[in-house]
Amino acid sequence: MAQTFSLYFQAIELQNLNFSRFTKRYGTQAHKVVIDSQRDLLLHLIGLSNVNNFTLSIRYFHNPEESSEQQLKLYIIANYSANDSYDLQQARDEIASFFEVGSLSAFYKFELLQKELSRIPELKWVNHIGEVIKPEKFNLQGYYLPYLFEANKDNNMLAVCDVLHRLKEKFLLEITLQVCQSSEDRETLVNALGQMVAQIQLLKSKSKNAFLDTALKTYTQYQESYVNRNLFKYNIKALAVTRNNIRTVLMTLVQSATKSNSYGEQDYIEIVSRDRDEQKFLESLSATENIEISTAVERNGWKGDFGEKYIREPIQPKLSNELGDGSTNIYSSPFNPANFSHTALPSSGGAIIQTGNSAITQSTNALKKLPLAQIKDLKPLHRLATLEEISGFFRLVIPGDTPVPGMATTGLHKSTVEEIFNSYSHLITKDEYIVGLDDDGNPVTSSWSEIPHRLVAGVSGAGKSNFLKWIIFQFLYVNPKRRIYIADFGGVDFQWLNHMGVNVEIETTPENCPNLVEKIHREEYERRLQLMQEYGVSNLKELQDEGVEIDRTLWIIDEAADIADVSSKLRDTIEKRLKEYARKGRKYGIHVIYCTQRPTTEVITKQVTDQCEEKVVFRVSPDASYRILEDAIAGDIPKDAIGRAYLNGSAGQMFVNTPFIKMPSGSKVKLSDTLWANLLAN
């Protein structure tokens, strides 16, 4: 006797696809890889041997009474039967293995709930059930057409989750599939398809009609894809407390899961209620509770004797605009099944046998084995789908650039600056500094000796100014006597440095910036050139080896856009010096950090991007990101991911999370309570 068993999995955490381990491995293809892994799940489960009635259900359960990151729960439930306990256990182990170590486990953390089924929501609160069913066209004269689903294979379910998150009541979205093996008997369906195709071909020969063209194309597709392939029976349901939210959720799902078409919600959605359609409602609810497929909900077109009509019954076009202009009748005599002529019947393989003498010579006995098909023989089509059709619906939510609302997503590493400094201060040297942490929590460093100049961009509030302070701290931590020049036209971001006794010169007005530029050139560049000539050496390190007390110099331009606004001549002068330092800055130890909130073409010229070989780009617009990185990737950084940037430099190309560094602030934040106290210790 067959035994039935169910496995319950919950996706307790979603991976962030922006993590470096994904971007390094998959680049921009991570989303596609996740979709492929979900397809692999279905292919894998189709192939399970010694298992009957295999059913797989995805459940999105929204409960507004839970905490913000627990309001939306995602379950996968497998239900199947086997003839003995050995086959049952073997299937269980194989299914569990796929979720625990298969390709899908790289993107979703699943937990097996066999011992915690109390976490599965009970359904006593459900009063209404809505279903998505293939669009169907019914013709009173006996014509029927179920349309195919046209899947949007890129559906990430985020739009659906957004809608669910805004609901104020419990809501369950269910997508359930049951495997129909290709070995199952489909003789009745094959026969009906063959006769329908033949009938449409005959109609087309008598009357031209665009709808007939669509019908013939659709039924031909059914013949080609449904006869000898594995199919799925499906239920796509919304279970709700009140009726009013069902259509909103299901139409959002339809719009996300299918390609754009002319069908409206009335073509997809049917709703039954506990108080109005009790029998159908309870049957559908029971199927959900037992992880089964229900066909209780169907369209009104199936009421009465519509399904009993023969496919070959005469259709009177004059009574239906769908089948012609009504000017002529295709048939003039009444239909009599006893006198029916077997033309264009399907072969045993479902192919259409042509009419004419070749058809007449077919075996009479073989032809008699094929009964006259009725419309109801085609009814299973509206509850069947291929893997390609259903793939847009059967989808686990794929995290995007922002977290899935209501669900826990693996967070970015947000170690404090103190934790980073205490763990990795040995990486801060005269030649290197720490940019931040990658998405796996590993430190990412940058080298002054390898890349002398940097471009830093980011909109206001994205973390750019804090990052500059983090660099300044490390630059001075190595040697507090190092000199820093800052063009800070905001006038407040770096004034605190004047109270720390370090070698910092700050210029706050763009009009006086030319004097600063020439001072740097004279006192830093020309002086180093003179010393190198004097000692007969060619770079900063060799000069230091000669005992000359000299170190790297840092020039920070905090808002390059202000310079461009004041004077194009000043901008050209800075770019001229930047080009000069770019050629010799590595040898001379002069480094420029060129920063802007407005990376327009006037501010970030090709000259700048060419000379600043390392780019650190915080959140900007996609266009600005592409202008700097030749990739819009930094435009996808979430607004709340302050301190997150895309790095293109000596460490490679990756996302990096820069730490927040607390600054001394009058009597409120003492120097001794900040990391800056370490400068005094040196």
C-alpha positions in Angstrom: 0.0 0.0 0.0 1.3 3.4 -0.9 2.6 5.6 1.9 2.5 9.4 1.7 5.0 11.8 3.2 5.6 15.5 3.4 8.8 17.6 3.8 8.5 21.2 5.0 11.3 23.7 4.4 11.5 27.3 5.4 13.9 29.8 3.7 15.1 31.5 6.9 17.6 33.8 5.3 18.2 35.2 1.8 21.6 35.9 0.5 22.6 39.3 -0.7 23.6 39.0 -4.3 25.8 42.1 -4.1 28.2 40.3 -1.8 31.6 40.0 -3.3 31.5 36.2 -3.3 28.7 36.4 -5.8 29.9 39.4 -7.9 33.4 37.8 -8.2 32.0 34.5 -9.3 29.0 35.5 -11.4 29.6 39.1 -12.2 26.3 40.6 -13.4 24.9 37.1 -14.1 24.0 36.2 -10.4 20.3 36.8 -11.0 20.3 34.5 -14.0 22.2 31.8 -12.0 19.6 31.9 -9.3 16.8 31.5 -11.8 18.6 28.6 -13.4 19.1 26.9 -10.0 15.3 27.1 -9.4 14.7 25.5 -12.8 17.2 22.8 -11.8 15.1 22.1 -8.7 12.1 21.2 -10.8 14.2 19.2 -13.3 15.8 17.3 -10.4 12.4 16.5 -8.8 10.9 15.4 -12.1 13.6 12.8 -12.2 12.8 11.2 -8.9 12.3 7.5 -9.3 9.9 5.2 -7.3 7.8 8.2 -6.3 4.2 8.8 -7.1 2.0 12.0 -7.1 5.0 14.2 -6.4 3.8 17.7 -5.5 5.9 20.7 -4.7 4.4 23.9 -3.2 5.9 27.4 -2.6 4.1 29.4 0.1 4.5 33.1 0.8 2.8 33.8 4.1 2.4 37.4 5.2 1.5 38.1 8.9 1.5 41.8 9.9 1.5 40.8 13.6 5.1 39.6 13.4 8.2 41.8 13.7 9.3 43.8 10.6 11.9 41.2 9.4 9.5 38.2 10.1 6.3 39.4 8.5 6.9 37.5 5.3 7.8 33.8 5.5 8.8 31.6 2.6 8.1 27.9 2.6 8.6 25.0 0.2 6.7 21.8 0.9 7.2 18.5 -0.9 4.5 15.9 -0.8 4.8 12.4 -2.4 3.9 8.8 -2.0 5.8 5.5 -2.5 5.0 1.9 -2.4 7.3 1.0 0.5 9.2 2.7 3.4 12.6 2.3 1.7 11.6 4.3 -1.4 9.9 6.8 0.9 13.1 7.4 2.9 15.3 7.4 -0.2 13.2 10.1 -1.8 13.2 12.1 1.5 17.0 12.0 1.7 17.4 13.0 -1.9 15.0 15.9 -1.6 16.6 17.1 1.6 20.1 16.9 0.1 19.0 19.2 -2.8 17.8 21.9 -0.5 20.8 21.6 1.9 23.7 21.3 -0.5 22.3 21.7 -4.0 22.9 24.7 -6.2 19.9 26.5 -4.6 21.5 26.4 -1.2 24.1 28.9 -2.3 21.4 31.5 -2.4 18.9 30.5 0.2 19.4 29.1 3.7 16.7 26.4 4.2 15.7 24.9 7.5 13.9 21.5 7.6 10.8 21.8 9.8 9.9 18.2 10.3 10.0 18.6 14.1 8.6 22.1 14.1 5.4 21.9 12.1 3.8 24.3 14.5 5.6 27.0 12.6 3.5 26.3 9.5 0.5 28.6 9.5 -2.9 27.1 10.1 -5.7 28.3 7.8 -8.8 28.8 10.0 -8.6 32.5 9.2 -9.1 32.0 5.5 -12.5 33.2 4.1 -11.8 33.7 0.4 -9.6 31.9 -2.1 -8.6 33.4 -5.5 -7.0 31.4 -8.3 -5.0 32.2 -11.4 -6.0 29.9 -14.2 -5.0 30.1 -17.9 -7.2 32.5 -19.9 -9.9 30.5 -21.7 -12.3 31.4 -24.5 -15.7 29.7 -24.7 -17.9 29.8 -27.8 -21.6 28.9 -27.4 -21.5 27.0 -30.7 -19.0 24.5 -29.3 -15.6 26.2 -29.7 -13.1 26.3 -26.9 -9.5 27.8 -26.6 -7.3 27.7 -23.5 -4.3 30.0 -23.9 -0.8 29.1 -23.0 1.1 30.9 -20.2 3.8 33.1 -21.7 6.4 33.1 -18.9 8.6 36.0 -17.9 11.7 34.1 -17.0 13.2 37.1 -15.4 10.5 37.4 -12.7 12.2 38.1 -9.3 8.9 38.3 -7.3 10.0 41.5 -5.6 6.9 43.4 -6.9 4.7 40.7 -5.4 6.6 40.8 -2.0 6.2 44.6 -2.0 2.5 44.3 -2.3 2.3 41.6 0.4 4.3 43.7 2.7 1.8 46.5 2.6 -1.2 44.3 3.5 -2.8 44.8 7.0 -4.1 41.3 7.3 -2.9 37.7 7.0 -2.4 36.5 3.4 -1.1 33.3 1.9 0.1 33.1 -1.7 0.5 29.5 -2.9 2.1 28.1 -6.1 1.7 24.3 -6.2 2.8 21.9 -8.9 2.3 18.2 -9.3 4.4 16.2 -11.7 2.7 14.5 -14.6 5.2 12.0 -16.2 5.3 11.7 -19.9 4.6 8.0 -19.6 1.1 8.7 -18.4 -1.8 7.8 -20.7 -2.8 10.8 -22.7 -4.7 9.1 -25.5 -7.9 11.0 -24.9 -6.2 14.3 -24.9 -4.1 13.5 -28.0 -7.2 12.5 -29.8 -9.0 15.7 -28.9 -6.1 17.8 -29.9 -5.9 16.1 -33.3 -9.5 16.6 -34.0 -9.5 20.2 -32.9 -6.6 21.0 -35.1 -8.3 19.3 -38.0 -11.5 21.2 -37.4 -9.8 24.5 -37.3 -7.9 23.8 -40.5 -11.3 23.0 -42.1 -12.8 26.2 -40.8 -9.8 28.2 -42.1 -10.3 26.7 -45.5 -13.8 28.2 -45.6 -13.3 31.5 -43.9 -10.4 33.8 -43.2 -10.2 35.0 -39.6 -7.4 36.2 -37.3 -8.8 34.4 -34.3 -8.7 31.1 -36.2 -5.1 31.7 -36.9 -4.4 32.2 -33.2 -6.4 29.2 -32.3 -4.6 27.0 -34.8 -1.2 28.2 -33.7 -2.1 27.6 -30.0 -3.5 24.1 -30.5 -0.5 23.2 -32.7 1.7 24.3 -29.8 -0.2 22.1 -27.5 0.3 19.2 -29.9 4.1 19.8 -30.1 4.7 20.4 -26.4 2.1 18.5 -24.4 2.0 15.0 -26.0 5.3 13.4 -25.1 6.8 15.7 -22.4 6.6 15.9 -18.6 3.9 18.4 -17.6 2.7 19.9 -14.3 -0.7 20.2 -12.9 -0.8 23.6 -11.1 -2.7 25.6 -8.5 -1.8 29.3 -8.1 -3.9 30.6 -5.2 -4.4 33.6 -2.9 -5.9 32.8 0.5 -7.2 35.8 2.3 -9.2 37.0 5.3 -11.1 39.6 3.1 -11.8 39.5 -0.6 -10.6 43.0 -1.6 -6.8 42.3 -1.7 -6.9 39.1 -3.7 -7.1 40.6 -7.2 -4.4 43.1 -6.4 -1.9 40.4 -5.3 -2.7 37.9 -8.0 -2.6 40.5 -10.9 0.7 41.7 -9.6 1.9 38.1 -9.7 0.5 37.7 -13.3 2.1 40.9 -14.4 5.5 39.8 -12.9 5.3 36.1 -14.0 4.1 36.6 -17.6 5.0 38.6 -20.6 2.9 41.6 -21.4 -0.3 40.7 -23.3 -3.8 41.8 -23.9 -5.5 39.6 -21.2 -7.1 41.4 -18.3 -7.6 40.2 -14.8 -11.0 38.8 -15.7 -9.2 36.4 -18.0 -7.0 35.0 -15.2 -8.6 35.2 -11.8 -11.5 33.3 -10.3 -12.5 33.8 -6.6 -14.6 31.6 -4.3 -15.8 32.5 -0.8 -16.6 30.5 2.3 -20.0 32.0 2.6 -21.1 31.8 -1.1 -19.3 28.8 -2.6 -18.9 26.6 0.4 -18.3 23.3 -1.4 -15.7 24.6 -3.9 -14.1 26.7 -1.1 -13.7 23.9 1.3 -12.4 21.5 -1.4 -9.8 24.1 -2.5 -8.8 24.9 1.1 -8.5 21.2 1.9 -6.1 20.7 -1.1 -4.0 23.6 0.3 -3.8 22.0 3.7 -3.0 18.6 2.3 -0.5 19.8 -0.4 -2.7 18.6 -3.2 -4.0 19.9 -6.5 -7.6 21.0 -6.6 -9.7 21.6 -9.7 -12.8 22.7 -7.8 -12.5 26.3 -9.0 -13.4 26.7 -12.7 -14.9 29.2 -15.0 -18.6 29.6 -15.7 -18.0 28.5 -19.3 -17.9 24.9 -18.1 -21.4 25.0 -16.6 -24.2 23.2 -18.3 -23.5 20.8 -21.2 -20.8 22.8 -22.9 -18.2 20.1 -22.3 -20.4 17.4 -23.8 -20.4 18.9 -27.2 -18.4 17.1 -29.9 -15.5 19.0 -31.3 -16.7 18.1 -34.8 -20.1 19.6 -34.3 -21.0 22.2 -36.9 -20.1 25.7 -35.8 -22.2 28.5 -37.2 -19.9 31.5 -37.8 -22.9 33.9 -38.3 -23.6 33.4 -34.6 -20.1 34.3 -33.5 -18.0 37.2 -34.4 -15.0 35.3 -33.2 -15.3 32.8 -36.0 -15.9 35.0 -39.0 -18.0 37.9 -40.2 -21.2 35.9 -40.2 -21.9 36.3 -43.9 -21.9 32.6 -44.7 -22.5 29.3 -43.0 -19.7 26.8 -43.2 -22.1 23.9 -42.9 -25.6 23.7 -44.3 -26.8 20.3 -43.0 -27.3 19.3 -39.4 -24.6 17.3 -37.6 -25.1 13.5 -37.2 -22.4 11.6 -35.4 -23.4 8.4 -37.1 -22.7 9.9 -40.5 -19.4 11.5 -39.4 -16.6 11.2 -41.9 -13.2 10.5 -40.3 -11.1 13.0 -42.2 -7.9 14.4 -40.8 -7.9 12.3 -37.6 -4.7 12.2 -35.5 -2.3 9.4 -35.8 -1.3 7.4 -32.7 1.6 9.8 -32.2 -0.7 12.9 -32.4 0.3 14.0 -35.9 -2.4 15.0 -38.3 -3.1 12.7 -41.2 -3.9 14.7 -44.3 -7.3 14.5 -46.0 -7.8 13.1 -49.4 -7.1 9.7 -51.0 -4.2 9.0 -48.6 -6.6 9.3 -45.7 -9.2 7.0 -47.3 -6.6 4.2 -47.7 -5.9 4.2 -43.9 -6.9 1.1 -42.1 -10.6 1.2 -41.3 -10.0 -0.8 -38.1 -7.4 1.7 -36.9 -9.6 4.6 -37.5 -12.5 3.1 -35.6 -10.3 3.0 -32.5 -10.4 6.8 -32.3 -13.7 7.9 -30.8 -15.3 11.3 -31.5 -13.7 13.8 -29.2 -15.7 16.1 -27.0 -14.9 19.5 -25.7 -14.5 18.2 -22.1 -11.5 16.0 -23.4 -9.6 19.3 -23.8 -10.5 20.6 -20.3 -7.3 19.2 -18.7 -5.3 21.8 -20.7 -6.4 24.7 -18.5 -4.8 22.9 -15.5 -1.6 21.7 -17.2 1.6 23.6 -18.0 5.1 22.8 -19.2 8.2 23.7 -17.3 8.7 26.7 -19.6 5.2 28.0 -19.1 5.0 27.7 -15.3 8.6 28.8 -14.6 7.6 32.5 -14.3 5.1 31.6 -11.5 7.0 29.0 -9.6 9.6 31.3 -8.3 11.4 31.9 -5.0 11.9 35.6 -4.5 15.3 36.8 -5.7 16.8 39.6 -3.6 17.6 42.7 -5.5 19.6 45.8 -4.6 17.3 46.4 -1.6 16.2 43.8 1.0 13.1 41.8 0.4 10.5 43.6 2.6 9.5 41.5 5.6 12.2 39.0 5.2 15.7 38.6 6.7 18.5 39.1 4.2 22.1 38.4 4.9 23.4 41.8 6.1 26.5 43.7 5.1 29.4 43.5 7.4 29.2 46.6 9.6 32.2 46.3 11.9 33.0 49.4 13.8 36.2 51.3 12.9 37.5 50.3 16.3 37.0 46.6 15.5 38.7 47.0 12.2 41.6 49.0 13.7 42.1 46.6 16.5 42.1 43.6 14.2 44.0 44.9 11.2 46.1 47.9 12.2 49.1 45.9 11.1 47.9 46.4 7.5 48.2 50.2 7.8 51.8 50.9 6.6 53.6 53.8 5.0 52.6 52.4 1.6 49.1 50.9 2.3 45.9 51.7 4.0 42.6 49.9 4.6 39.7 50.9 2.4 37.1 48.8 4.3 35.7 45.3 4.5 34.4 43.2 1.6 31.1 41.5 1.9 32.7 38.5 3.5 34.2 40.6 6.3 37.8 40.6 4.9 39.9 43.7 4.9 40.5 45.4 1.5 43.7 47.5 1.2 45.0 50.0 -1.3 48.5 50.9 -2.1 49.9 54.4 -2.4 53.0 53.1 -4.1 51.1 51.2 -6.8 48.4 53.8 -7.5 49.2 57.4 -6.6 45.9 59.2 -7.2 42.2 58.4 -6.5 38.8 59.5 -7.7 36.1 59.4 -5.0 32.5 60.1 -5.9 29.2 59.9 -4.1 26.0 61.8 -3.5 25.5 63.7 -0.3 25.0 61.4 2.6 26.4 58.3 0.9 29.6 58.2 3.0 32.2 60.0 0.9 33.3 62.6 3.5 33.5 60.0 6.2 35.7 57.9 4.0 38.1 60.8 3.5 38.4 61.1 7.3 39.2 57.4 7.5 41.9 57.8 4.9 43.3 60.9 6.7 43.4 59.1 10.0 45.4 56.2 8.5 47.7 58.5 6.5 48.7 60.4 9.7 48.7 57.3 11.9 51.8 56.0 10.1 53.5 59.3 10.5 51.8 62.3 12.2 54.3 64.6 10.5 53.0 63.9 7.1 51.6 66.9 5.3 48.0 67.2 4.0 46.5 69.9 1.8 42.7 70.1 1.6 40.5 72.2 -0.6 37.3 72.1 1.5 34.9 74.7 0.1 32.2 73.7 2.5 34.4 75.0 5.2 33.4 72.7 8.1 34.2 69.1 7.3 37.9 69.2 8.2 38.3 72.2 10.5 38.8 69.9 13.5 42.2 69.0 12.1 43.4 72.5 12.9 43.0 71.6 16.6 45.1 68.5 16.5 48.5 69.9 15.9 49.0 68.1 12.6 50.5 69.4 9.4 47.3 70.2 7.6 46.5 73.3 5.5 42.9 73.9 4.5 41.6 76.2 1.8 37.9 77.0 2.0 37.4 79.4 -0.9 37.7 78.4 -4.6 39.0 81.9 -5.5 42.1 81.3 -3.3 42.6 77.7 -4.6 45.1 78.8 -7.3 47.5 79.9 -4.6 47.2 76.5 -2.9 47.8 74.7 -6.2 51.0 76.7 -6.8 52.2 76.3 -3.2 51.9 72.5 -3.5 53.7 72.6 -6.7 56.5 74.8 -5.3 56.9 73.4 -1.8 56.3 69.8 -2.5 56.9 68.9 -6.2 59.8 71.2 -7.0 61.4 70.7 -3.6 61.4 66.9 -4.0 62.7 67.2 -7.5 65.5 69.4 -6.3 66.4 67.0 -3.4 66.4 64.0 -5.8 68.8 65.8 -8.1 70.9 66.8 -5.2 71.2 63.2 -3.8 71.3 61.5 -7.2 68.3 59.3 -6.5 65.1 58.8 -8.5 62.3 58.2 -6.1 61.0 58.9 -2.6 62.2 55.7 -1.0 65.7 56.2 -2.2 65.6 59.7 -0.8 64.4 58.4 2.6 67.2 55.8 2.5 69.7 58.7 2.2 68.4 60.0 5.6 66.3 62.8 4.2 63.4 63.5 6.5 60.6 63.5 4.0 57.4 61.6 3.5 54.3 61.3 1.3 52.1 64.3 0.9 48.3 64.1 0.4 46.2 66.7 -1.5 42.5 66.3 -1.1 40.0 68.2 -3.4 36.8 67.7 -1.5 34.4 69.1 -4.1 35.7 69.4 -7.6 32.4 70.7 -8.9 32.9 73.9 -7.0 36.1 74.5 -8.8 34.5 73.9 -12.2 31.7 76.3 -11.3 34.1 79.1 -10.4 36.6 78.9 -13.2 37.3 76.6 -16.0 40.8 78.1 -16.0 41.4 76.9 -12.4 40.0 73.5 -13.3 42.4 73.3 -16.3 45.3 74.3 -14.0 44.5 71.6 -11.5 44.2 69.0 -14.3 47.5 70.1 -15.7 49.2 69.6 -12.3 47.3 66.3 -11.8 48.6 65.1 -15.1 52.1 66.1 -14.1 51.8 64.4 -10.7 50.3 61.3 -12.3 53.5 60.8 -14.4 55.8 61.4 -11.4 53.7 61.3 -8.3 54.5 57.7 -7.6 58.2 58.5 -7.5 57.8 61.8 -5.7 55.2 60.7 -3.1 52.6 63.3 -4.0 49.1 61.9 -4.0 45.8 63.5 -5.1 42.3 62.5 -4.0 39.8 64.1 -6.4 36.3 64.1 -4.9 32.9 65.2 -6.0 29.2 64.9 -5.3 28.3 65.8 -8.9 30.3 63.6 -11.3 29.2 65.4 -14.5 31.2 65.5 -17.6 32.3 69.0 -16.8 33.7 67.9 -13.4 34.9 64.4 -14.2 36.7 64.9 -17.5 38.6 62.2 -19.3 41.8 63.7 -18.1 40.7 63.1 -14.5 39.5 59.5 -15.0 42.7 58.7 -16.9 45.0 60.1 -14.1 43.0 58.8 -11.1 43.6 55.1 -11.7 41.7 54.0 -8.5 38.0 54.8 -8.2 36.0 54.6 -5.1 32.3 55.2 -6.0 29.7 55.5 -3.4 26.0 55.8 -4.3 25.5 57.9 -7.5 23.1 57.8 -10.4 23.5 54.9 -12.9 24.6 57.4 -15.5 27.3 58.9 -13.2 28.4 55.4 -12.3 28.8 54.5 -15.9 30.7 57.7 -16.6 33.3 56.8 -13.9 33.4 53.0 -14.0 32.0 52.2 -17.5 29.4 50.2 -15.5 26.2 51.4 -13.8 26.8 49.1 -10.8 27.3 51.9 -8.2 23.9 53.3 -9.2 22.4 50.2 -7.7 23.7 50.8 -4.2 20.7 51.2 -1.8 20.1 54.6 -0.2 20.4 53.1 3.3 23.7 51.4 2.6 25.8 54.4 3.9 29.5 53.8 3.5 29.1 51.2 0.8 31.1 51.8 -2.4 32.3 50.1 -5.5 36.1 49.9 -5.7 38.0 49.7 -8.9 41.7 49.7 -7.9 44.8 47.8 -6.9 42.7 45.3 -4.9 40.5 44.6 -7.9 36.9 45.4 -8.6 34.4 44.8 -5.8 32.0 46.3 -3.4 33.5 47.5 -0.2 32.0 48.6 3.1 33.8 51.6 4.6 33.6 52.1 8.4 32.1 55.1 10.2 34.9 56.9 12.1 33.8 59.1 15.0 35.2 62.6 15.2 36.1 64.7 18.3 33.4 67.3 18.8 33.9 70.0 21.3 33.0 68.9 24.8 30.5 66.3 23.7 33.0 63.9 22.1 36.4 63.9 23.6 39.5 63.2 21.6 40.4 60.4 24.0 37.1 58.7 23.2 37.9 58.4 19.5 40.4 56.5 17.3 42.2 59.8 16.8 43.8 59.5 20.2 46.1 57.0 18.6 47.8 59.8 16.7 48.9 61.3 19.9 50.3 58.0 21.0 52.5 58.0 18.0 
